[in-house]
């Protein structure tokens, strides 16, 4: 492919990191346990300061000043956000797993082989009106109707434009699990063996639940197949929240 969306690896990494970190700013203001502890600590400090000032203002004290005990109930924060490998998709339960790398508009994506429903050469696609822009249509394969997804438009709609559309050269259809959904791919790259340590897991909720994490060495997005299928079934794009 002569025209690519990303000019170099640095830009690619910045884009993928942005996908993973987008929700952190939103989540930082929504931790009730931390807010509760902060409020209690501030009130306790104010009370202690006020008591100290009262004692200093009365240099002659005939009777001992009894400072009422302030009981602070500390609520221990419990971490419930685990890597998607353990919570969202049984595909990642094993410490090591195989994944397929494929390329779309200069962006490398990875899908676990356990969740791969098959790979087909792209054939004739019959368009269906009234569907989202990313729905290319239906491809028939041995009397089976396969739903064809324009991967570039679905994964990164904010980058999709006429120039990108004209540069795309889709060759393959990557089927997702046992569903009828398939992602268009320009190039198949390689099968690789991955461990949990190879991945920067997405451990926050919110937008892009289809993104399981970022494969560090390759700087590519690892797909949470079950979450992606759920979004596609609902007619949602990659930036929508399925919650």
Phi, psi and omega in degrees: 000121187280331181248128181235154182290322185254135185283329181204174184293329180297315178296320178301313181296319179299319181294314181292319177299324179296323178297319182288326188264357189302325186269352185297319180299321179294318185288338184293341180257010186235035178253095186296329181292313179296321179296320180296313180298320181297315180298318182295318181296320180295315181295321179296319180295319179296320180295317180297320180295318180297320180295319179296320179295321179296321180293318180294325182291342181239086185295331180256111181238113181280328180243147180298140178275123180263114179271118182300137180288131178260115179273122179248113179272112182270122178263119182286128179288133179250122181282118182246352181271106179254161177305144179306336179302330184257343191241331190247333188214116181296347178304328186261014181295326178287146179294331176232145180207160179266146179219151177256127173269135171217162189243139177222115176052042179083352179260129178268130177242157179228138178232131179298139181296330177299331183256015181267120182273351181143165178229126182236147168294137181291127178245205181290133180246124179268119182289148177234125183281155178084011180255165177301159182301327183283349180273106184285331181141204184238134175249131180271133176219108181051050177069008176260135180267117181254125179280124187259123182253128172287097189301317181298316181291325182284314185288318184226068182299333181290341179260352188279128177212181184297320181297316179295317181302317181290335182276344183292142179223073183293137181236333189228161174238117181264111183279142183260110176055222179264011180278176175264011182269136178226140178263132177286139180227144177274323185211138172268129187261298185189159168263134183227157174259128184237150171243168181298330181289343180280355191238136170269098188288145173274109186248019178245151176277184177110219185288160178056054176294345178289344184269104181287324181171187181243124176283116192299308187295319185271346184056051180228161184274132175263127187274133168271097191297316182298321179291322179294317179300319180298318178296315181297319179300328181271359180074023182262156177264182190293339184265359179275156178261127181276359181285000000 
